[in-house]
């Protein structure tokens, strides 16, 4: 029986739909003596869900349950995340690894902690499906990201009273044998010669300055594309760039802050020097000729003055020309420029070697633990520290022990005369 309500338009068929005291709308249908219920925020969503249920019932293509399945509720969950900076990746990961899980067709109320643990075991045996590199088991980081997404889904469902508890709460993805070599690889950087080769492959295309700027600042692609001209200082004694934005929210039409932990100051200053400074000055000089409009005041707009959504077009030809190097193991990708920036600083290829904490600040990492993946390039620095400390010790030891005082030449006869020291009070020798 449909309960009368004053909030619904009078021209909408509310059969099978009623409004809850919370203001939300509930769809209720019966299938083979079992109830099918679904709670949504608006009456329009309720009508859409009800009609979809009716179509599935007519086609005998309905998974009977005491509630909505994970796969069906997942579509609504993903729509709620459209304003999130990672919503595209979330949708791809959901479709590839979550929608195909054994528990996906089960009612969301029936999913248990055991189901989540079994799913993680299945992920351990799942291979990637990349176009430009060989398939390999899903990395620990990828499996961890999938678990976080599933946990957020059940938290979202819990907040909307679909489930009484979150079955993914407290579940962790433990590292196992083989996981240590997945994710970031020690060969993921460009040497000094390879850096020059990449820029040469870009030729005279002005977009080569974007590649050089990214390599010389370590900015993420989103940070680079959202960079504003007003945040680039080229004229002061200490040129720098202020990183204020990391992505663009198309739904809210606003720039979002860079990645980082909640509550932390995510804006950071990155000094411009060498490669990045030359590239920035060269780009700014040709920018007026490349685009006549730049309403947003962007540093790297498209030729029409709009916000870029991907790496520059010249990057595709650079990848093809550079090819696959054994040390890297795949075609170069844009984020490799960020790895190259950090590696060059730690290894000292652009001058003095920087500490991991200094690199962490420049990279905008939330913790130095993230930066430690580049520590293998600091081995030479460790040896340098030993050499410097030994030299300092030798000098200090010579001063303290007197071993640095020139000794009497061999063959000189007679005792050496000791210097006379007089008292400052009496003037007598002592």
Secondary structure, DSSP 4 states (H G I P E B T S, - for coil): -PPP-SSS-TTS--TTEEE-TTS-EEEEEEETTEEEEEEESSHHHHHHHHHHHHHHHHHT-----SS-BHHHHHHHHHHHTTTSTTHHHHHHHIIIIITTSTTTTSBGGG--HHHHHHHHHHHHTPBP--SSS---BPPHHHHHHHHHHHHHHHHHHHHTTS-SS-TTTT------TTGGGSSS-TT-S--HHHHHHHHHHTTT-TTHHHHHHHHHH---HHHHHT-BGGGEE-SSSS-EEEE---EEETTTTEEEPPS--TTS---EEEE--HHHHHHHHHHHHHHHHH-S--TT-BSS--TTSPPP-SS-THHHHHHHHH---TTT-S---THHHHHHHHHHHHHTTTSSPPPHHHHHHHHT-SSHHHHGGGGGGGHHHHHHHHHHHHHHHHHHHHHHHSTTSPPPPTT--SPPPPPP-B-TTT--B-
